[in-house]
């Protein structure tokens, strides 16, 4: 009897595994967009935020669907971050270029066979590719390039909402996301201050059923 129960349990487990695997879909795609980013600094009991600057993003995504309602979406993208500041007649714009790897969990709610709104949440790891600062003082603009004083790794969380539009084997999508940086992007830890990236991103893209 025990042997028969074990056989039934194994058969049921195998059926579940096969059923789950058969439902997995893979949809590669591409995405472009713009982001409004700023830098928040804190330390010494005080905190401040820079003005926002507009950055560009572009890259690829891979939607791994486990059902009509749930999918995992890793990606690899270029992301322009940074911020602006102004003090005593001196204007400075900091531009940080990252290779970002977001990994988001998406929960979808198909309202029609064509339209599927979703919410997403996940992590976002960024590797610093380059940086520059443009300083304007008394009408003279100077640009400095280099990553000195910056950590090479950024890390944060993604939150967002969006919608997919299923048109045959083509799936256009749009979403609005919020990036919440938690890693200190300044390499000068001895100062007691930390700086983090934050921003909003508006994306549009297209995926393909395989």
Number of C-alpha atoms within 10 A of each C-alpha: 6 7 8 9 10 11 12 12 12 12 12 12 12 12 12 12 11 11 11 12 11 11 11 13 15 17 18 16 19 18 20 18 18 17 24 21 25 23 23 19 18 14 12 8 6 8 12 11 17 17 16 20 20 18 21 17 21 20 18 18 22 19 22 18 18 16 14 14 14 17 21 19 21 18 20 20 19 20 25 24 25 27 25 21 17 13 7 6 10 14 15 19 20 21 21 21 20 22 21 24 21 22 21 22 21 24 18 21 15 15 9 10 9 12 17 19 20 18 18 22 20 18 18 21 18 21 17 18 17 17 19 16 18 15 19 16 12 8 9 8 12 11 12 11 12 12 15 12 11 18 15 16 17 22 21 18 18 21 18 19 17 19 20 20 19 18 12 9 10 15 19 17 19 18 19 18 19 19 22 18 23 15 16 20 22 19 15 15 11 7 10 9 16 19 22 21 24 23 22 20 21 18 19 17 19 19 23 18 14 9
